[in-house]
């Protein structure tokens, strides 16, 4: 079984549509392998994929590579994926399936000056966004005085810095990629974006064209998307 590092936190019809989307994504990744799979949702909203068949090991590795994996135990110095659950001026808390979450202080984000709240706004980070981090160790252990703090992974810092060097983005949560694309097209913005990049199951990034103003796009489509929207302005 693989527990995917992305969350399914919507309810009702939206939950069923999201499950259908996840099944399609998993099928696209491993459908040509000799496996059968079943998707479940844990109590903490992380999806689990149980896989059987001759290619089960390969299929699990493919899903780990594509989505990241929630594991029972974290080892100091290793890189994992967690979802952005909360924040304040002093840092982020990532949910990596470890109860109270993994705290990353502002100094360990590596994303430039400002408070963690300001950094979240600058990079357009929506809640539940999957982020890579390097685990520093158990803060409750007896030798926590010598523990290295958890930090955002170098690859994650590079990815987010890259967002600010492009033509702008509109980041969205609580919607599938297909739902975001349909909303943009229905609202008359088919020519205003290059593509919709999937960041997680329900977290998407609209990559704007060169002449599109991300805040203006947000103002135009916000009423059609019952979601958190954040801009990245280059």
C-alpha positions in Angstrom: 0.0 0.0 0.0 1.1 3.5 -0.8 -0.3 6.5 1.1 -0.1 9.5 -1.3 1.2 12.8 -0.1 -1.9 14.8 -1.3 -5.2 15.3 0.5 -8.8 14.8 -0.3 -10.5 17.3 2.0 -13.7 18.3 0.2 -17.1 16.8 0.9 -20.3 15.8 -0.9 -20.4 15.7 -4.7 -17.0 17.5 -4.8 -15.5 14.5 -2.9 -16.9 12.0 -5.4 -15.6 14.1 -8.3 -12.2 14.3 -6.7 -12.1 10.5 -6.1 -12.9 10.0 -9.8 -10.1 12.4 -10.7 -7.7 10.5 -8.5 -8.7 7.2 -10.0 -8.0 8.6 -13.4 -4.6 10.0 -12.4 -3.6 6.7 -10.8 -4.8 4.8 -13.9 -2.8 7.1 -16.2 0.3 6.4 -14.1 0.1 2.6 -13.6 -2.7 1.4 -15.9 -0.4 -0.3 -18.4 1.3 -2.3 -15.7 0.1 -5.8 -14.6 -1.6 -4.6 -11.4 -5.0 -4.1 -9.9 -5.5 -1.3 -7.4 -8.0 0.0 -4.9 -8.2 3.5 -3.4 -9.2 4.3 0.1 -9.2 7.5 2.2 -7.6 7.6 5.6 -9.2 9.4 8.6 -6.7 12.3 8.0 -7.8 12.7 4.3 -4.7 11.2 2.8 -5.6 8.7 0.0 -4.1 5.2 0.2 -3.6 2.9 -2.9 -3.5 -0.8 -2.3 -1.9 -2.5 -5.3 -1.7 -6.2 -6.2 -0.2 -7.9 -9.2 3.1 -8.9 -10.9 4.2 -5.3 -11.3 3.0 -4.1 -7.8 6.5 -3.0 -6.7 7.1 -1.0 -9.9 3.6 0.6 -9.6 4.2 1.6 -6.0 7.5 3.3 -6.9 5.8 5.1 -9.8 3.1 6.5 -7.4 5.7 7.5 -4.8 7.7 9.4 -7.5 4.6 11.2 -8.8 2.8 12.1 -5.6 5.2 11.6 -2.8 4.5 9.2 0.1 3.2 9.6 3.6 5.3 7.2 5.8 4.7 5.9 9.4 8.1 7.3 10.7 10.4 10.1 9.7 14.1 9.9 9.8 16.3 12.9 10.4 18.1 14.2 7.3 15.7 12.5 4.9 13.4 14.4 2.4 9.6 13.9 2.6 6.5 15.6 1.3 3.9 17.3 3.6 0.9 19.5 3.0 0.7 23.1 4.2 -1.8 22.9 7.0 -1.3 26.2 8.9 1.1 29.1 9.3 1.8 32.2 11.4 4.5 34.9 11.3 7.0 32.5 12.7 6.7 29.6 10.4 4.7 26.9 8.6 3.2 23.6 9.9 3.3 20.7 7.4 1.1 17.7 7.7 3.2 14.6 6.9 0.9 12.2 8.7 2.7 12.6 12.0 -0.1 14.0 14.3 0.8 17.5 15.3 2.7 18.2 12.1 6.2 19.3 11.2 7.1 22.8 12.1 9.4 24.8 9.8 10.4 28.2 11.1 10.7 31.2 8.9 14.5 31.1 9.0 14.4 27.5 7.6 12.1 28.3 4.7 14.9 29.7 2.7 12.6 31.9 0.6 13.9 35.4 1.3 13.1 38.2 3.8 9.8 38.7 5.7 7.6 36.7 8.0 6.3 33.3 7.1 2.9 34.9 6.5 4.4 37.4 4.1 6.3 34.6 2.3 3.1 32.6 1.9 1.5 35.6 0.2 4.5 36.3 -2.0 4.7 32.8 -3.4 0.9 32.3 -3.6 0.9 29.2 -1.3 -2.6 27.9 -0.8 -3.5 25.7 2.1 -2.9 21.9 1.6 -0.2 22.5 -1.0 2.2 19.6 -1.0 5.8 20.8 -0.2 9.1 18.9 0.1 11.0 19.2 3.3 14.0 17.8 5.0 13.1 16.4 8.4 15.3 17.6 11.3 14.4 15.2 14.0 11.9 14.7 16.8 11.5 18.0 18.7 10.3 16.0 21.8 13.3 13.7 22.0 15.8 13.9 24.9 18.6 15.2 22.7 16.5 17.8 20.9 19.0 20.5 21.9 21.3 19.1 19.3 18.7 18.4 16.7 18.8 20.1 13.4 15.6 22.0 12.6 13.4 20.8 9.8 13.7 22.9 6.7 12.2 23.3 3.2 14.1 21.1 0.8 16.5 22.8 -1.7 14.5 21.5 -4.6 11.3 23.0 -3.2 13.0 26.4 -2.7 14.2 26.3 -6.3 10.7 25.4 -7.5 9.1 28.3 -5.6 11.7 30.8 -6.6 11.1 29.8 -10.2 7.5 30.7 -9.9 8.5 34.4 -9.3 10.6 34.4 -12.5 7.8 33.5 -14.9 4.9 35.4 -16.3 2.7 35.0 -13.1 0.5 32.4 -11.7 -2.9 32.0 -10.0 -2.8 29.2 -7.4 -6.0 27.4 -6.5 -7.1 24.8 -3.9 -10.3 22.7 -3.4 -10.6 22.0 -7.2 -9.4 19.4 -9.6 -7.3 20.4 -12.7 -10.3 19.7 -15.0 -12.6 21.9 -12.9 -10.1 24.8 -12.9 -9.6 24.6 -16.7 -13.4 24.4 -17.3 -14.0 27.5 -15.1 -11.3 29.5 -16.9 -12.7 28.6 -20.3 -16.3 29.3 -19.3 -15.3 32.7 -17.9 -13.7 33.7 -21.2 -10.1 33.3 -20.2 -9.0 30.6 -22.6 -6.4 32.9 -24.1 -5.1 34.1 -20.8 -3.2 31.1 -19.5 -0.7 28.7 -20.9 -1.7 25.6 -18.9 -3.0 24.5 -15.5 -0.2 22.7 -13.6 -1.3 20.1 -11.1 0.4 20.7 -7.8 -1.6 18.2 -5.8 -4.9 16.4 -6.2 -6.9 19.5 -5.3 -4.2 22.2 -5.7 -3.6 23.7 -9.1 -1.4 26.5 -10.6 -2.7 28.5 -13.5 0.3 29.6 -15.5 -0.5 33.0 -17.1 0.4 34.2 -20.5 2.9 37.1 -20.8 0.2 39.8 -20.9 -2.1 38.4 -18.3 -2.3 40.2 -14.9 -2.7 37.5 -12.2 -4.6 39.7 -9.7 -7.0 40.7 -12.5 -7.5 37.1 -13.4 -8.2 36.3 -9.8 -10.8 39.1 -9.6 -12.5 37.8 -12.7 -12.8 34.1 -11.9 -12.9 34.2 -8.1 -16.7 34.3 -8.0 -16.8 31.1 -10.0 -14.4 29.1 -7.9 -15.3 28.2 -4.3 -11.6 28.0 -3.4 -8.7 29.7 -1.9 -6.9 31.8 -4.6 -3.4 33.3 -4.4 -1.4 35.1 -7.0 2.3 34.9 -7.8 3.3 38.2 -9.4 6.7 38.2 -11.1 
